[in-house]
Amino acid sequence: FLRKAPDAAQAAPTMPAVEAWVYDITQGMAKGMSMAIIGKQVDLIPHTGVIVYGKEYFFGGGPAVSDPGMAVPLQPAQKLQMGETTKTKEELEKFLAEIAPKFTPESYSLTTHNCNHYADEIVKFLCDGKGLPSWIVNIADEALSTPQGASLRVMIENMEKQMRACMPGGGGMNPFGAQGSAGVAPPAAGAAAPAAAAADTTELKTALDEVRSSKNATEVQRTCLTTLSKIMQNVEKNPNDVKFKRIKMENAVFQKKIMVAEGGTDAMIAMGWGPDTIDGEDTWVYADDHVAGAGTYRQMIDKRLAELPALPKAAPAAGRGGYMGGAAPAAGGMAGMGGMGGMPGMGGMG
């Protein structure tokens, strides 16, 4: 008798697929602002999770695992098909336990030992040496290779730190602990909002020190600090008005008065501003849980503004007289804010 040939599916069982989900931790800000900040185009700054066996494996304060798409509070910017694996889930978990001591918060480095390097080791193990594309593994070093990249490095580190803090189980070091599939849990009913968001001024102090450093000319410092003060004054006085908590990234006033100053963008992030996309446009959005600290932030800015020397008196224009009352605006005032009122997209600066 002739024996029936086995079906192809029986002869070659389907092997588990391996995917790399790439998230943009800047949420579009790198694409919109990188050319202006560092002089080269960077479309995204990646965080990578590896999808296999119906789970997502990633670095989140240590080796971690979750249901796909629940690892970080972002949508994947790209989903890369890395191939198939002959490894079993048990073999992967044994491998992850072996490399866990190498990937800790203490050993973390934005450029040489980050979440993408962790994902790259997983993919290489699963796919017989084939790792992630080099643009993912080396992106931090390449994106920050210009002199201007130093300020962007601090900004990215802060964003990544905030993102890891939002990861389910991100603070735990158990690589295979159940971290749920519900994403970031909402605060319990009646629970107080975290006080740290409004109270922590350490990063803002560091950013303001940068603004006031010799890297910026005195008038660049004055313009940046005055603009930051006005932004936070608007939030402080109008805490429930959304228009004062949104600023379009492409706005020329913002770019000329804050982005050009070393430490200006870092100060925005330290105060609770973060990148988002609103109606298809890259926008700075102020976090609601930082509103309570708006007054404190403004006072810190005004204090640094008062340290600047007084503005020189302007010579009277021929036939027009000088300032009304004969005096120049006092230091720390709103001089140089021309063009701020009614500027489209400057919700927090109008």
Summary of the structure (lengths in Angstrom):
residues: 350
radius of gyration: 25.0
end to end distance: 88.1
largest distance: 115.0
contacts: 1040
relative contact order: 0.12
helix: 41%
strand: 14%
